[in-house]
Amino acid sequence: MLYNNYLELIGNTPVVKLNTFRNIPSELFIKLEGNNPVGSMKDRVAKHIVESAERNYLLKKGGTIIESSSGNLAIGLAMVSRVKGYNMICVVDPKISPINLSILRAYNAQIIMVTDCDESGNYLETRINTVKKVLKDNPEYYWPNQYNNPWNPETHKKTAREIYNDFNGELEWLVLPIGTAGLATGCAEEIKKLIPSIKIMVVDAIGSVIFDRPPGKRHLTGIGASIVPPNVRRELYDEIMHVSDKDAFYMNRFLASKEGILVGGSSGAAIYAALKLAIEMNVKGRILSVLPDRGDRYVDTIYSDSWLLERGIDMKKIASNFDLVFS
Ligand SMILES: Cc1ncc(COP(=O)(O)O)c(C=O)c1O
C-alpha cells in the first residue's frame, strides 16, 4: 500500500470477531482503533480538529497548538503538528504515564507540567486554567478544547460510516466508551441515522461524574471524567454501564491470554460491558465494541501484577470467578 503522508493512515480500522466467549446468545465484535498510526482513535480527532481549524482560519502556517491532555489526544496532536509543521504545547499533570511523556518529547512537543490539584486529587481545573493563562498572553495560539469542541464528535461520523459499511447495516448494539463524549455522541448520532433500529450502550468508569454519580478514585484512563463534558448527549444513549477498574483490567488480561489482543483499559471496560449486555439482556444478534487504543503503553501498569497489587487489585483472586462465569 502506498500513502502520500502519515495522516493518510488514519481511520478505516479493522473489525475482528471474538471467539473466546462461546456460551452466549450474541456474536461479539471489536473495532481496533489502536490500529491508527500512533495508536488510538484520537489520531482521527487530532487530524479532523486541526484541519477544521485550518479551514476556519483559526490556525496559520507555522502556528502553535495548545491542549490540556496527558494522553491520546496530546499524542495525536503532537504527531499531526509534526506532519503539518505546527508547534505543540501540551499541558499535562503528574499523573501522566512516563511512556506518554516520552512519546510527547519524541515528537518535540513543549511540556507544561501543572502541580496543583483540586480536593478530589484531579488536575483538570488547573490544567484548563493554565491553558487559559497562556492563551491570554498568546491569543494567536489555537486551543482545540476537546471537551467542548463540536469537531470532536463530528470526527466520528466517519467512524460510524465505517461500521455501517463493515456490517452492511446488520448490527444490533454498539458499545462505546465515554470520556470527553466525542466517540459516544458522534458515533451514536450518525449510526442511528444509518441503522435506525440500533441500540447504543455507553461505558463509563465507576468514580466518574459524567452521569450524576459520586466522584471516586479510578485507575482507568481515557474513560470517565471529573466534569460533565458539554459534548454529552444523553438522549442518544440507550444504556449506560459503569465498569470498575478491576473488571476492566481483568478483561484486558483475559483477552490477551485467550485471543492475543493487547488493548488499553477502556477497551477492557468496553468488552466487559458488551459481555454483560449479551448475557443480561439475552441479545440474539451482533454486538460491536469500539476499542479506543492499543495495550503496548500499559505493559507496566494494567498488565503488571505488581502495579495492580499496589492498587489493591489481585488478579489471581479474580481469575477463578471470572473464568467460571465467562468462558
Ligand atoms: C483510551 C481512551 N478510551 C476512551 C476515551 C474516551 O473517548 P472520548 O473522549 O471520545 O469520549 C479516550 C479519550 O481520550 C481514550 O483515550
The ligand as an SDF file (V2000), in Angstrom:
LIG
                    3D

 16 16  0  0  0  0  0  0  0  0999 V2000
   -8.0990    5.2100   25.8490 C   0  0  0  0  0  0  0  0  0  0  0  0
   -9.3150    6.0480   25.7310 C   0  0  0  0  0  0  0  0  0  0  0  0
  -10.5170    5.4770   25.9000 N   0  0  0  0  0  0  0  0  0  0  0  0
  -11.6520    6.1950   25.8230 C   0  0  0  0  0  0  0  0  0  0  0  0
  -11.6460    7.5440   25.5760 C   0  0  0  0  0  0  0  0  0  0  0  0
  -12.9290    8.3070   25.5420 C   0  0  0  0  0  0  0  0  0  0  0  0
  -13.2430    8.8280   24.2750 O   0  0  0  0  0  0  0  0  0  0  0  0
  -13.9700   10.2110   24.1280 P   0  0  0  0  0  0  0  0  0  0  0  0
  -13.0600   11.2580   24.6490 O   0  0  0  0  0  0  0  0  0  0  0  0
  -14.2490   10.3540   22.6740 O   0  0  0  0  0  0  0  0  0  0  0  0
  -15.2310   10.1370   24.9470 O   0  0  0  0  0  0  0  0  0  0  0  0
  -10.3980    8.1720   25.4080 C   0  0  0  0  0  0  0  0  0  0  0  0
  -10.3190    9.6070   25.2060 C   0  0  0  0  0  0  0  0  0  0  0  0
   -9.2640   10.2110   25.2660 O   0  0  0  0  0  0  0  0  0  0  0  0
   -9.2270    7.4120   25.4720 C   0  0  0  0  0  0  0  0  0  0  0  0
   -8.0030    7.9780   25.3100 O   0  0  0  0  0  0  0  0  0  0  0  0
  1  2  1  0
  2  3  1  0
  2 15  2  0
  3  4  2  0
  4  5  1  0
  5  6  1  0
  5 12  2  0
  6  7  1  0
  7  8  1  0
  8  9  2  0
  8 10  1  0
  8 11  1  0
 12 13  1  0
 12 15  1  0
 13 14  2  0
 15 16  1  0
M  END
$$$$
